[in-house]
Each structure stands twice: as C-alpha cells, then as structure tokens.
Amino acid sequence: MRIPFGLFLTGLFLAFNVADAAPKPLRALLITGGCCHDYGKQKNIISEGVSARANVVFDVMHEGGTAGDHQVKIYRQKDWAKDYDVIVHNECFGKVLDVDFINQIAAAHLAGVPGVVIHCAMHSYRRADTDDWRKVLGVTSMRHQQKGSVDVKPLKTNHPIMTGFPEVWKTPNGELYEIEKVWKGCTPLAEAYGSRTMRNHTCVWINEFEKCRIFGTTLGHHNETMEDPVYLNMLTRGLLWSCNKLKADGSPKAGFGARK
C-alpha cells in the first residue's frame, strides 16, 4: 500500500516535533576532592547512581588531592555555573578562607542555580569570615559527632523527597555532623541522634533562600552509606526537587525518569 506523499510528510513532521519535545537530560556538574574522604570512588557512586535513576548526565571535576586548602579552578571563572542545570557539591576544603573566592561560589546559587550539598560541603569554607556559603547551605556546622551507624528518622514524611524513606533508616556507617544553626529558608526533612551532644541533629533538608533551591544532607562519609539504595534514591529525588523536576508523589516529572 502506497502512503500519500502529503500524509508521509505530516507523519515525518510530527515525528520530528515529538523528538524535539522530548526533554534533554539535566546537565549536572559534580565538584569533588579534598581531605578525608574516598572521593575517587564516591564520584562514581554519585554520578552513576543518580544517572541510573533519573535523566541526568554528569560532568565531574575532581581536584585538590587530599588538601584542605585547594581552590577549585572553575570557581574563579565569572558565571562559572552557567552551563549547568544543577551543581552537586561533594568537596572538603575546610582550610580555604578567601572571602571573595567563597562568595563567588555562593553567588551562582544565590542567583538561582540549583544545588545539592553533601556531607563535607558543610565543613568546606566554614571558618571564613563570610556567611554567604552558609546561607546557600541552609545550615551551620563546625564539627562532627561519633563515627558509626546512626538511626535516621524522617520529619516530613509527606515531602516528595522522603517518598519511600523508611520510618527509621540505620545507616551502614556514618559520621554525624553537629548542626549549630538552621538558617531561615531551611526545612529539615530528617534527623539523627548525636550521642555526644545528646540531642538530634538535622541530617537531611531543603533550603530555599533568595533564589536558591538547595537539597542538602550531611550523610555520606562512607562509601557503603552512599551505595545504599535508600541513600541513592533520596539523593536522586533531592536533585530532581532542586531542579523542580520532582512530582508531589516523589516520582520524576515526565521525561526525567531513568533513561532507557
């Protein structure tokens, strides 16, 4: 059966339009490196784990070796985050004190670039004489509690990021951070008990400050914690939420689920 040429062109036009309408993957930049963690493996755990669950592609910038005072090169560029939909911070540079440098990092997020902040991102830049990075994070932390498994208990069970999260998640391993301050705009989503302070500390949250839309967690010191499906599912939902690509039921918006 011959298809009329006009009908063929119509079908071709519709096919191209469907292809054009398909969402492009979210482009993420993972910045990692520095002191005290296995960033060589964690960069793969994060990038591969999230990409297996959502339509996200990663560029990875791993710098600084095990130094605590390294200044990541891309941060010195004006509009350093302009090519990305979301920045994932899993870095540990606690000895960097350069205020102008740190404020340049924060400026991209304060202007509206979504972010995910993991574990030692909270201790990076923490002793510098500026609050801009802390405003982006949504929390202030200067030290950590005990190493070892902790019981994580959700506070906002109806939040889409916490969809499917256990009533209590015992982490495979851990290093709980003490949270000294929760900033305006920060909403705690889960907490865990610190045996030294004998109180609970926020360990999962969202932060909406000025134009910021940030997902944060202090969990993730050890590889075995990051590799746990509970962690990777939560991290993926948090990243999608930061980009406004997460539905109220905790599932990705159309086109942003796992790529096939």
C-alpha positions as a LaTeX table, in Angstrom:
\begin{tabular}{lrrr}
\hline
Residue & $x$ (\AA) & $y$ (\AA) & $z$ (\AA) \\
\hline
Met1 & 0.00 & 0.00 & 0.00 \\
Arg2 & 1.36 & 3.34 & $-1.04$ \\
Ile3 & 1.19 & 6.16 & 1.55 \\
Pro4 & 0.19 & 9.52 & 0.07 \\
Phe5 & 3.17 & 11.83 & $-0.02$ \\
Gly6 & 1.33 & 14.55 & 1.94 \\
Leu7 & 0.45 & 12.09 & 4.69 \\
Phe8 & 4.07 & 10.91 & 4.77 \\
Leu9 & 5.30 & 14.50 & 5.24 \\
Thr10 & 2.74 & 15.06 & 8.01 \\
Gly11 & 3.94 & 11.96 & 9.83 \\
Leu12 & 7.55 & 12.98 & 9.42 \\
Phe13 & 6.78 & 16.47 & 10.73 \\
Leu14 & 5.02 & 15.03 & 13.79 \\
Ala15 & 7.89 & 12.62 & 14.44 \\
Phe16 & 10.42 & 15.45 & 14.41 \\
Asn17 & 8.24 & 17.53 & 16.73 \\
Val18 & 7.89 & 14.66 & 19.20 \\
Ala19 & 11.67 & 14.26 & 19.18 \\
Asp20 & 12.14 & 17.98 & 19.67 \\
Ala21 & 9.64 & 17.98 & 22.56 \\
Ala22 & 11.46 & 15.22 & 24.49 \\
Pro23 & 13.26 & 16.84 & 27.46 \\
Lys24 & 17.01 & 16.99 & 27.31 \\
Pro25 & 18.83 & 15.38 & 30.24 \\
Leu26 & 19.58 & 17.60 & 33.18 \\
Arg27 & 23.22 & 18.57 & 32.99 \\
Ala28 & 24.92 & 18.28 & 36.37 \\
Leu29 & 28.39 & 19.30 & 37.48 \\
Leu30 & 29.81 & 17.25 & 40.35 \\
Ile31 & 32.60 & 19.07 & 42.15 \\
Thr32 & 34.63 & 16.85 & 44.45 \\
Gly33 & 38.01 & 16.40 & 46.09 \\
Gly34 & 39.89 & 17.36 & 49.21 \\
Cys35 & 40.50 & 16.00 & 52.64 \\
Cys36 & 39.39 & 12.92 & 54.48 \\
His37 & 37.08 & 11.02 & 52.10 \\
Asp38 & 37.25 & 8.47 & 49.28 \\
Tyr39 & 36.29 & 10.92 & 46.56 \\
Gly40 & 37.86 & 8.77 & 43.86 \\
Lys41 & 35.12 & 6.18 & 44.36 \\
Gln42 & 32.37 & 8.50 & 45.56 \\
Lys43 & 32.35 & 10.49 & 42.31 \\
Asn44 & 31.33 & 7.28 & 40.52 \\
Ile45 & 28.86 & 6.18 & 43.19 \\
Ile46 & 27.04 & 9.52 & 42.92 \\
Ser47 & 27.17 & 10.13 & 39.17 \\
Glu48 & 26.37 & 6.55 & 38.14 \\
Gly49 & 23.82 & 6.02 & 40.91 \\
Val50 & 21.82 & 9.15 & 40.09 \\
Ser51 & 22.04 & 8.67 & 36.31 \\
Ala52 & 20.66 & 5.13 & 36.72 \\
Arg53 & 17.58 & 6.61 & 38.39 \\
Ala54 & 16.96 & 9.88 & 36.54 \\
Asn55 & 17.60 & 11.60 & 33.22 \\
Val56 & 20.77 & 13.33 & 34.40 \\
Val57 & 24.21 & 13.46 & 32.81 \\
Phe58 & 27.28 & 14.45 & 34.81 \\
Asp59 & 30.48 & 16.31 & 34.26 \\
Val60 & 32.88 & 15.56 & 37.12 \\
Met61 & 35.54 & 17.96 & 38.36 \\
His62 & 37.84 & 16.19 & 40.83 \\
Glu63 & 40.64 & 18.43 & 42.13 \\
Gly64 & 42.83 & 19.09 & 45.11 \\
Gly65 & 44.07 & 15.63 & 46.05 \\
Thr66 & 43.72 & 15.34 & 49.83 \\
Ala67 & 44.48 & 19.01 & 50.54 \\
Gly68 & 42.11 & 21.06 & 52.63 \\
Asp69 & 43.15 & 24.42 & 51.18 \\
His70 & 42.72 & 23.83 & 47.44 \\
Gln71 & 40.73 & 26.38 & 45.45 \\
Val72 & 38.77 & 24.68 & 42.66 \\
Lys73 & 39.72 & 26.36 & 39.39 \\
Ile74 & 36.26 & 26.70 & 37.86 \\
Tyr75 & 35.08 & 28.79 & 40.81 \\
Arg76 & 37.38 & 31.61 & 39.70 \\
Gln77 & 35.50 & 32.00 & 36.42 \\
Lys78 & 32.75 & 34.56 & 36.21 \\
Asp79 & 29.41 & 32.79 & 35.67 \\
Trp80 & 31.19 & 29.53 & 36.49 \\
Ala81 & 27.92 & 27.55 & 36.70 \\
Lys82 & 26.24 & 28.93 & 33.57 \\
Asp83 & 26.49 & 25.69 & 31.53 \\
Tyr84 & 24.75 & 23.53 & 34.12 \\
Asp85 & 21.25 & 22.85 & 35.40 \\
Val86 & 22.47 & 21.79 & 38.85 \\
Ile87 & 25.71 & 21.73 & 40.82 \\
Val88 & 26.48 & 18.81 & 43.16 \\
His89 & 28.99 & 19.72 & 45.88 \\
Asn90 & 30.81 & 16.79 & 47.50 \\
Glu91 & 34.03 & 18.53 & 48.44 \\
Cys92 & 36.10 & 19.00 & 51.60 \\
Phe93 & 38.14 & 22.21 & 51.58 \\
Gly94 & 37.78 & 23.41 & 55.14 \\
Lys95 & 41.01 & 25.45 & 55.15 \\
Val96 & 40.01 & 27.83 & 52.35 \\
Leu97 & 39.48 & 31.28 & 53.90 \\
Asp98 & 39.47 & 33.60 & 50.86 \\
Val99 & 36.20 & 35.54 & 51.27 \\
Asp100 & 36.00 & 36.83 & 47.70 \\
Phe101 & 36.59 & 33.33 & 46.34 \\
Ile102 & 33.94 & 31.79 & 48.60 \\
Asn103 & 31.39 & 34.50 & 47.87 \\
Gln104 & 31.87 & 33.86 & 44.14 \\
Ile105 & 30.92 & 30.20 & 44.71 \\
Ala106 & 27.84 & 31.22 & 46.66 \\
Ala107 & 26.82 & 33.93 & 44.19 \\
Ala108 & 25.89 & 31.41 & 41.48 \\
His109 & 23.44 & 29.68 & 43.80 \\
Leu110 & 22.10 & 32.88 & 45.30 \\
Ala111 & 21.34 & 33.95 & 41.71 \\
Gly112 & 19.27 & 30.80 & 41.20 \\
Val113 & 21.46 & 27.87 & 40.12 \\
Pro114 & 20.08 & 24.74 & 41.86 \\
Gly115 & 22.40 & 22.80 & 44.10 \\
Val116 & 22.94 & 19.59 & 46.04 \\
Val117 & 25.29 & 19.78 & 49.03 \\
Ile118 & 26.68 & 16.57 & 50.53 \\
His119 & 28.46 & 15.84 & 53.81 \\
Cys120 & 31.76 & 17.79 & 53.93 \\
Ala121 & 30.39 & 20.54 & 51.70 \\
Met122 & 29.03 & 21.77 & 55.05 \\
His123 & 32.55 & 21.89 & 56.52 \\
Ser124 & 34.14 & 23.42 & 53.44 \\
Tyr125 & 34.85 & 27.15 & 53.80 \\
Arg126 & 33.33 & 27.04 & 57.29 \\
Arg127 & 35.94 & 29.17 & 59.06 \\
Ala128 & 35.96 & 32.02 & 56.55 \\
Asp129 & 34.67 & 35.42 & 57.62 \\
Thr130 & 31.53 & 35.31 & 55.46 \\
Asp131 & 28.06 & 33.86 & 55.79 \\
Asp132 & 27.25 & 33.65 & 52.08 \\
Trp133 & 28.14 & 29.95 & 51.77 \\
Arg134 & 26.21 & 29.10 & 54.94 \\
Lys135 & 23.17 & 30.89 & 53.54 \\
Val136 & 23.40 & 28.66 & 50.47 \\
Leu137 & 23.79 & 25.52 & 52.57 \\
Gly138 & 20.94 & 26.41 & 54.91 \\
Val139 & 22.83 & 25.11 & 57.97 \\
Thr140 & 25.94 & 25.87 & 60.00 \\
Ser141 & 28.19 & 23.01 & 61.14 \\
Met142 & 31.70 & 23.21 & 62.58 \\
Arg143 & 32.32 & 19.67 & 63.85 \\
His144 & 31.07 & 16.12 & 63.70 \\
Gln145 & 29.85 & 13.60 & 66.23 \\
Gln146 & 30.74 & 9.95 & 66.55 \\
Lys147 & 31.64 & 7.71 & 63.63 \\
Gly148 & 29.32 & 4.75 & 63.24 \\
Ser149 & 25.83 & 3.81 & 62.22 \\
Val150 & 23.04 & 6.25 & 63.10 \\
Asp151 & 19.25 & 5.96 & 63.06 \\
Val152 & 17.82 & 8.47 & 60.60 \\
Lys153 & 14.20 & 9.40 & 61.25 \\
Pro154 & 12.14 & 11.40 & 58.74 \\
Leu155 & 10.46 & 14.58 & 59.97 \\
Lys156 & 8.43 & 15.41 & 56.85 \\
Thr157 & 7.07 & 12.08 & 55.64 \\
Asn158 & 4.75 & 13.81 & 53.18 \\
His159 & 7.55 & 15.66 & 51.40 \\
Pro160 & 8.21 & 14.17 & 47.92 \\
Ile161 & 11.94 & 13.80 & 48.62 \\
Met162 & 11.12 & 11.48 & 51.53 \\
Thr163 & 8.83 & 9.23 & 49.48 \\
Gly164 & 9.55 & 5.59 & 50.31 \\
Phe165 & 12.03 & 6.51 & 53.05 \\
Pro166 & 11.93 & 4.02 & 55.97 \\
Glu167 & 10.40 & 5.00 & 59.31 \\
Val168 & 13.92 & 4.53 & 60.64 \\
Trp169 & 16.94 & 4.06 & 58.40 \\
Lys170 & 20.01 & 2.65 & 60.14 \\
Thr171 & 22.91 & 3.83 & 58.03 \\
Pro172 & 25.53 & 1.19 & 57.16 \\
Asn173 & 28.16 & 3.52 & 58.62 \\
Gly174 & 28.34 & 7.20 & 59.33 \\
Glu175 & 29.80 & 10.37 & 60.75 \\
Leu176 & 27.04 & 12.58 & 62.12 \\
Tyr177 & 27.56 & 16.32 & 61.81 \\
Glu178 & 26.54 & 18.68 & 64.58 \\
Ile179 & 24.19 & 21.34 & 63.25 \\
Glu180 & 24.63 & 24.55 & 65.21 \\
Lys181 & 22.18 & 26.67 & 63.25 \\
Val182 & 19.34 & 26.12 & 60.81 \\
Trp183 & 19.05 & 29.20 & 58.63 \\
Lys184 & 15.89 & 30.97 & 57.53 \\
Gly185 & 14.53 & 29.17 & 54.49 \\
Cys186 & 15.82 & 25.77 & 55.58 \\
Thr187 & 13.28 & 22.98 & 56.16 \\
Pro188 & 14.63 & 19.90 & 57.99 \\
Leu189 & 13.41 & 16.63 & 56.45 \\
Ala190 & 15.18 & 14.09 & 58.68 \\
Glu191 & 17.32 & 13.96 & 61.79 \\
Ala192 & 19.57 & 11.58 & 63.74 \\
Tyr193 & 20.63 & 11.42 & 67.39 \\
Gly194 & 24.10 & 12.55 & 68.44 \\
Ser195 & 25.39 & 10.63 & 71.43 \\
Arg196 & 27.95 & 13.30 & 72.41 \\
Thr197 & 25.55 & 16.23 & 72.40 \\
Met198 & 22.64 & 14.00 & 73.49 \\
Arg199 & 20.29 & 15.65 & 71.03 \\
Asn200 & 19.04 & 15.22 & 67.49 \\
His201 & 20.74 & 16.88 & 64.55 \\
Thr202 & 19.20 & 17.70 & 61.19 \\
Cys203 & 20.83 & 15.48 & 58.56 \\
Val204 & 18.53 & 15.90 & 55.51 \\
Trp205 & 16.92 & 19.18 & 54.46 \\
Ile206 & 15.92 & 21.58 & 51.74 \\
Asn207 & 16.89 & 25.23 & 51.58 \\
Glu208 & 15.02 & 27.96 & 49.72 \\
Phe209 & 16.87 & 31.23 & 50.24 \\
Glu210 & 16.50 & 34.19 & 47.91 \\
Lys211 & 16.59 & 32.41 & 44.52 \\
Cys212 & 18.31 & 29.30 & 45.96 \\
Arg213 & 16.76 & 25.86 & 45.70 \\
Ile214 & 19.16 & 23.53 & 47.50 \\
Phe215 & 18.93 & 19.94 & 48.71 \\
Gly216 & 21.33 & 19.00 & 51.48 \\
Thr217 & 22.43 & 16.05 & 53.55 \\
Thr218 & 25.30 & 15.58 & 56.00 \\
Leu219 & 25.09 & 11.81 & 55.48 \\
Gly220 & 27.65 & 10.21 & 53.19 \\
His221 & 31.07 & 9.96 & 54.84 \\
His222 & 31.49 & 6.30 & 53.96 \\
Asn223 & 31.12 & 4.62 & 50.57 \\
Glu224 & 28.87 & 1.90 & 51.97 \\
Thr225 & 26.36 & 4.52 & 53.08 \\
Met226 & 26.37 & 6.25 & 49.69 \\
Glu227 & 25.96 & 2.92 & 47.88 \\
Asp228 & 22.82 & 2.02 & 49.83 \\
Pro229 & 19.68 & 2.27 & 47.64 \\
Val230 & 17.94 & 4.29 & 50.38 \\
Tyr231 & 20.65 & 6.93 & 50.08 \\
Leu232 & 20.83 & 7.00 & 46.29 \\
Asn233 & 17.04 & 7.13 & 45.93 \\
Met234 & 16.87 & 10.04 & 48.37 \\
Leu235 & 19.77 & 11.83 & 46.70 \\
Thr236 & 18.17 & 11.46 & 43.27 \\
Arg237 & 14.84 & 12.80 & 44.47 \\
Gly238 & 16.65 & 15.69 & 46.14 \\
Leu239 & 18.48 & 16.59 & 42.95 \\
Leu240 & 15.26 & 16.45 & 40.91 \\
Trp241 & 13.49 & 18.58 & 43.51 \\
Ser242 & 16.24 & 21.21 & 43.35 \\
Cys243 & 15.64 & 21.46 & 39.59 \\
Asn244 & 11.84 & 21.46 & 40.01 \\
Lys245 & 11.60 & 18.11 & 38.21 \\
Leu246 & 10.04 & 16.09 & 41.05 \\
Lys247 & 6.31 & 15.48 & 41.28 \\
Ala248 & 4.35 & 15.66 & 44.52 \\
Asp249 & 4.22 & 11.86 & 44.72 \\
Gly250 & 8.03 & 11.64 & 44.67 \\
Ser251 & 8.33 & 10.46 & 41.08 \\
Pro252 & 10.25 & 12.31 & 38.34 \\
Lys253 & 8.33 & 14.65 & 36.07 \\
Ala254 & 7.73 & 13.41 & 32.53 \\
Gly255 & 10.99 & 12.87 & 30.66 \\
Phe256 & 13.21 & 12.95 & 33.75 \\
Gly257 & 12.95 & 9.36 & 34.91 \\
Ala258 & 15.66 & 6.80 & 34.30 \\
Arg259 & 16.97 & 6.77 & 30.75 \\
Lys260 & 16.41 & 3.54 & 28.81 \\
\hline
\end{tabular}
